[in-house]
């Protein structure tokens, strides 16, 4: 069969067969080099591929259910198109991306639906690291299949580019388009397996700065501050998994225990809701087939009826594991065994509600004084950190909505590194670092001349005016887990060449998801 090269309307190189239908150049062509491409794409032979890993192959049954997509594009947080791929040419071109962003930003509220419909087109999107990954289709497609596809594409882009951000996507446009050509053929899913894709992806990732263990200037992923702490910097794991460059061939594995804390506290200080959602994430730069054993806290209990050890135990309500995890030693010794592929995957997810073994990290004690006659509102905030004395919280930010009409702000803060300002109708109080067991305070006075007082109160009252609060906190807690879950050990069966052993990095981190305190 003779084929001729051409360029379609989107400017990409393609191949045309005797039928005249465009077929994307890439993996599908290499696989079917000796097979005539005739008929629709779903009727072509599908080659089964190995399962497992973060980018495991979409099964054939899922392939049949997902049908096809028309377009895929990536937008920045401001709506700027970074990547645009039209697979079928049956849409309105690049204007569809602008239409999606206008429709998204025009919706009320902060949470936008992941599936939207306009005209004869469905928009399915996820938001990852501030970017919008969007797929469009005009067919009756299962939205869960496309959400799974977008999630795996985000993982693949992070593995190949080092991390998923606006900067890395802009620097690796050619690599992203090559990946899309291999993953999707005429809008039909071919594979998301990294083990399969690594044989065909030839473009090298462009990294902004090579990784160096001695660059410990930023407090980030592993809480590194000094060289003596012997931990990896925040950019340690943000490098491509597959690269031929010598500096990226280090045998390393990164294991993170990350927890998201959601709390709702009433105005009298009682806890209305406490929820912890945790993940054990793994990013491996080791050759495929290397077995590892992850030992968790022996007192780790699942469910309220299970008891282990003699102490109170570390209890979670629900737990789920990745399909590649071997649980033969979990019941007896709380050990997880797996052979991860290169790349990133979530080893375990767990959830805990209303039963924390440790106190909440922060307590807020507000005091409000409001003078009706002068329109002067005085808010005194005392923030107490109940972490252990050796622990600390980083990037603590308090957000307090204020009544309309605030014209001035005066402040008295307990330490010079704190900052406070009025922005977008709210008080923003920033505390870069809070030591465990410490207490910080701020006195804020505001003039609100247009705010009327309640008729049932006198000229001065301690009742908060309408529009004040609730306060919300955001923070990071390095080397701390709210549930108490810890990694006891990380052991590898990898046999290196020479005397160079693989590096193992483990971190524990908790951060706020929705920490709300009513005034």
C-alpha positions, 0 to 999 in steps of 0.5 A, spaced: 500 500 500 502 506 498 501 512 502 503 519 501 504 525 506 500 531 507 498 536 512 491 537 515 487 543 517 490 543 524 497 543 521 500 536 523 503 531 519 499 525 517 498 519 512 493 518 508 491 511 505 487 509 499 480 511 503 483 518 503 481 518 511 486 521 515 490 517 520 495 520 525 502 518 524 505 514 530 504 508 534 498 505 531 502 506 524 508 502 527 504 497 530 500 496 523 505 497 518 504 491 514 496 491 515 492 495 510 488 500 514 481 499 511 474 501 515 473 505 521 478 505 526 474 501 531 474 495 526 482 495 526 486 489 530 487 491 537 494 489 540 493 487 547 498 490 552 501 489 558 497 491 564 499 494 571 502 501 573 500 508 573 499 508 566 496 501 565 493 500 558 486 501 557 482 494 557 479 492 550 472 493 554 473 500 556 476 501 549 469 499 546 465 503 551 470 510 550 468 510 543 472 516 540 473 523 542 474 529 537 478 534 540 483 534 546 486 541 549 490 544 555 488 551 557 492 555 562 488 557 569 487 564 565 484 560 559 490 561 554 491 555 549 497 551 551 496 544 547 490 543 541 489 537 538 483 536 533 483 528 531 477 528 527 476 535 524 468 535 525 468 541 530 469 548 530 476 549 530 480 552 536 474 557 537 471 551 541 477 552 547 475 559 547 468 557 548 469 552 553 473 557 557 467 562 557 462 557 559 466 555 565 468 562 567 461 564 566 458 559 571 456 561 578 460 558 584 467 556 585 466 548 583 464 547 576 461 541 573 466 536 570 461 534 564 458 540 560 454 540 554 453 545 549 450 545 542 451 538 539 458 537 543 460 534 550 466 537 554 469 533 559 475 536 563 479 535 569 483 540 573 490 538 575 496 543 577 492 549 575 491 547 568 485 544 564 485 538 561 479 538 556 476 532 551 470 534 547 466 529 543 459 529 539 458 521 541 454 518 547 460 516 551 461 514 558 464 520 562 467 516 567 471 513 561 474 520 559 475 522 566 480 516 567 483 517 560 484 525 562 487 522 569 492 517 565 494 523 560 496 527 566 500 522 569 503 520 563 505 528 561 508 528 568 512 522 568 515 524 561 515 532 562 518 531 569 512 535 572 505 538 570 505 545 569 504 551 565 512 552 564 513 544 563 508 544 557 510 550 554 517 547 554 515 541 551 510 542 546 513 537 541 513 531 546 506 532 548 504 532 541 508 526 540 505 523 546 498 524 543 499 521 537 501 515 540 496 514 545 490 516 540 489 514 533 483 518 530 480 520 536 480 512 539 484 510 545 490 506 543 494 505 549 496 509 556 502 504 558 508 507 559 512 500 558 509 500 551 510 508 549 517 508 551 519 504 545 516 509 540 517 516 544 523 519 541 523 527 543 527 528 549 524 532 555 526 540 556 528 541 563 529 548 566 534 546 571 538 540 572 536 537 579 542 537 584 542 535 591 546 541 593 540 546 591 536 546 598 534 553 598 526 552 597 522 549 603 517 544 599 516 537 597 521 534 603 521 540 607 529 541 606 532 547 608 539 546 609 544 541 606 545 538 613 538 535 613 540 530 608 533 530 604 532 532 597 529 539 595 522 540 593 524 539 585 527 532 586 522 528 583 520 533 578 524 531 573 522 526 567 522 519 568 525 517 561 531 520 559 537 519 555 541 524 559 546 522 564 544 527 569 537 523 569 539 516 570 540 516 577 536 510 580 531 513 585 525 512 588 520 517 592 515 515 597 510 520 599 505 520 605 500 526 603 494 527 607 488 532 606 485 535 612 478 538 612 475 541 618 469 545 620 469 548 627 463 552 630 463 559 633 464 556 640 470 551 639 466 545 638 468 540 632 462 539 627 466 535 622 473 532 621 475 528 615 482 526 613 483 523 606 490 520 605 494 517 599 501 514 599 504 516 592 510 513 589 514 515 584 520 510 581 526 512 577 528 504 578 528 499 572 522 495 571 521 489 575 524 492 581 520 489 587 520 493 593 517 492 600 513 498 604 512 497 612 507 501 615 506 503 622 504 496 626 498 499 630 495 501 623 487 499 624 482 499 618 475 499 621 473 501 628 472 493 630 480 491 629 485 492 634 492 491 633 498 492 639 497 494 646 496 502 644 490 506 642 492 504 635 492 508 628 485 507 625 482 509 619 475 508 616 476 505 609 482 503 605 484 501 598 490 499 594 493 499 587 492 493 583 499 491 583 500 491 590 501 484 594 497 484 600 500 477 603 504 480 608 499 486 610 494 483 615 500 480 619 506 485 619 503 491 615 507 490 609 506 492 602 509 488 596 509 491 589 513 491 583 512 498 580 513 501 573 517 507 572 513 513 573 508 515 578 502 511 582 498 511 588 499 505 592 494 506 597 488 511 599 485 511 606 480 516 609 478 517 617 472 521 619 471 524 626 476 520 630 483 523 630 488 520 635 491 527 635 489 534 637 487 539 631 493 543 628 490 550 629 485 553 634 483 560 633 480 565 638 476 571 635 474 577 639 469 582 635 468 589 638 463 593 633 462 600 634 455 602 631 456 610 631 463 611 628 462 605 624 469 602 627 470 594 627 475 591 631 477 584 630 482 581 635 485 574 632 489 569 637 492 563 633 494 557 637 498 552 634 497 545 637 503 541 634 508 538 638 514 543 639 519 540 634 514 540 629 512 547 625 507 549 620 509 552 613 505 557 609 499 559 614 494 563 611 488 566 614 482 568 610 477 572 613 471 575 609 469 582 611 462 586 610 462 590 604 464 598 605 471 597 608 475 603 607 481 602 611 485 597 615 490 598 621 493 592 624 498 590 630 501 584 629 505 579 634 511 578 630 515 582 624 515 576 619 507 576 619 503 580 613 496 582 613 492 586 607 485 587 605 484 584 598 477 582 594 473 584 600 477 580 605 482 580 610 488 576 608 493 574 614 500 571 612 504 567 617 510 564 613 512 559 619 508 557 625 512 553 631 508 547 634 506 550 641 506 557 639 501 562 639 500 568 635 496 574 635 493 580 630 489 586 632 485 589 626 481 595 626 477 597 620 472 603 618 465 601 615 461 607 615 456 604 610 454 598 615 448 599 619 447 596 626 442 591 628 436 595 632 437 590 638 444 592 640 446 599 643 452 603 640 457 598 641 456 590 641 460 584 641 456 581 636 459 580 629 456 584 623 453 581 617 458 579 612 464 577 617 466 570 617 467 565 617 475 564 617 478 559 613 486 557 614 490 554 609 497 551 611 502 545 610 505 541 615 511 537 613 514 531 617 507 530 620 501 526 619 494 528 622 492 520 622 499 518 625 500 513 619 508 513 618 512 509 613 517 504 618 521 502 612 522 502 604 526 496 602 528 495 595 530 488 591 534 492 586 541 490 584 545 496 581 551 495 577 557 497 581 557 499 588 552 505 587 545 503 591 539 507 589 537 513 593 530 512 597 526 518 599 520 518 604 516 524 606 510 525 610 506 531 609 499 534 611 495 540 608 489 543 609 483 542 604 478 546 607 479 548 614 473 553 616 472 556 623 466 560 624 466 567 628 
